[in-house]
């Protein structure tokens, strides 16, 4: 009997976890999460830009990365920031629409990364 109770409890816990994963957030909560993701993304892109500027200005040491490599890193940071915002925006949708939205956001991230890679100079 104990094994059955343990099994039922584990199954119930698993079902609760699975059904809660794609539950739609309230518009208010989603808006807050999107704003936070936008802020974090802007900070990450600004950091990538600052690193690139530092590389250009650092005349005491050889430049570690080319301007093209710096631009690549900025593009990747921007793609990842956009992805985080898009994913947070999906949270307000119902489970099925949320999955489609997240899949589209993932596809856009991959496309943006591929474009950054395409523009990256050979040997970088």
N, C-alpha and C positions, 0 to 999 in steps of 0.2 A: 504494500500500500504506500509506503514511503517513497518508493521509486516512481510510482504513478503520480503522486503529489508533486514530487520534485520535477518530473517531466512536464506536468501541466503548468507549474509555476514558471519554469524556464520558457515554455512555449508562449505563455501569456506575456512574459517580459519581452520576449523577442517580437511579438506582434505589436506591442505598445511602442517599442523602439522603431519598428519599420513604418508604422502608420504615422508616427510623429515626424519622420524625416521630411516628408514632402507636404506637410501641412502649411497652408497659406498663412503668412504673417498678416497682421493688421496693416492697413495702408500707413498708419502713423509709424509703426515700428519699421516697416520697410523703407519709408522716407528717411528715417533717422539712420538706418543702416547704409542706405545709398549715400547720404551726406558724409558719413564717416568714411566710406570707401573712397569717395571723391577726394576727401581731404588727405587720406593716406596716400592715394595715388598721386596727387599733386606733389606731396612731399617727396615721394620716391622719384618722380620725374625730375623735380628740382635738384635732388641730390645727384642724380645722374648727370644733369647739366652742369652742376657745380664741379663735379669730378672732371668733366671734360674741360671746363674752363681752367681748372687748376693744372691739368696736363699741358694746356697751351701756354699758360703763364709761367710754368716752372722751368726757368732757363738754367738753374743751377744743376739740374739733373737731366739726363737724357729722357726724352718723352717716352713713357712706357707704352702708350697706345697712340695709334695714329688718329687723326681727326675722323676718319671713316669708321674706325673701330669705336670711337666715342659715340658717333652718330648711331651706330648699330645698337649700342647699349642703351641709348636714349629711346630708340624705337621699341626695344624689348620692354623697357620700363613702362613706356606709354601703353603698349599692348596689354601688359599684365594689369596695369591700373584700370584700363577700360574694361577688362574682363571682370575684375572684382566688382566694379560698379554694375555691370550688366547682370552678374550673378545675383547681387543683392536686389536688383530690380525685379528679378524673376520670383523672388520670395513671396510676393503679394498674390501670385497666381495660384490656381487650383493645381492639384497634383499632376494631372496629365499635361496641362499647359506649362507648368513649371518645368517639367522634364524637357519638353520641346524647347522652351526658352533657354534652359541651361545648355542643351545640346547645341543650339544656335550660337550661344556665347562661346562655348568651347571651340566650335568650328571657326568662329571669327578670330579667336586667339591664335589658333593654329595658322590661319591664313595670314595674319599680321606678322607672326614670327617667320613664316616662310618668305614673306615679302622683305622683311629685314635681312634675312639670310641671303636672299637674292641680291640685295643691294650691297651686301658686305663684300669688300674687295677680296680677291683670291689671296690665300696665304695669311689671312687675319686670324 
